[in-house]
């Protein structure tokens, strides 16, 4: 369970609507949640339930139509894009289904990227250590096109953890992987998360992955089920 009673992520009355040819479409409605420091939470639900949209709102990648999000002490709706980007750079890590690696950068350079953007010192050494922690110490000079799907996701995990984030958001991290690679990646993700004490919010269709979490939140038709 959570290592602290400190709330690092909360949403109050969160809603998201988008315009469509048929009029306004409600994606999320009146979402209320609180996540404690060190907690591991799964967001589950059918396709189209709003899981990825909720993750984007919680991480400050998108703006809500209504309600508020507080992430690591910052009220995201009060900040402009630069302000939200600063919060993400300081406190947040991401792992996406499609890896989001930069094709023209080596594995080492991809992991160094968030450190360099934050003007951190010793970026190369820290990135090398992070790659070693995911079993890719011998692949630092390889480009994404030279890596398997599982290796790409391990690079993405190293990049997500290298900045010691307070909160890690993972959107279907095993969704593009075969069963064996997915199991290795999920085990790595949970082990690193446990070692670092990071708060993990995970969107997944994988029931076995959700069962490893401290708490499961189920979305259906844009609402959290009680």
Secondary structure, DSSP 8 states (H G I E B T S, - for coil): --S-S-EEEEEEEEEEEEEETTEEEEEEEEEEEEEETT-EEEEE--TTSSHHHHHHHHTTSS--SEEEEEETTEEGGGS-HHHHHHHHHHHEEEEETT----TTSBHHHHHHHHHHHTT-SSHHHHHHHHHHHTT-TT-TT-BGGGS-HHHHHHHHHHHHHTT--SEEEEESTTTTS-HHHHHHHHHHHHHHHHHHT-EEEEE-S-HHHHHTSSEEEEEETTEE--
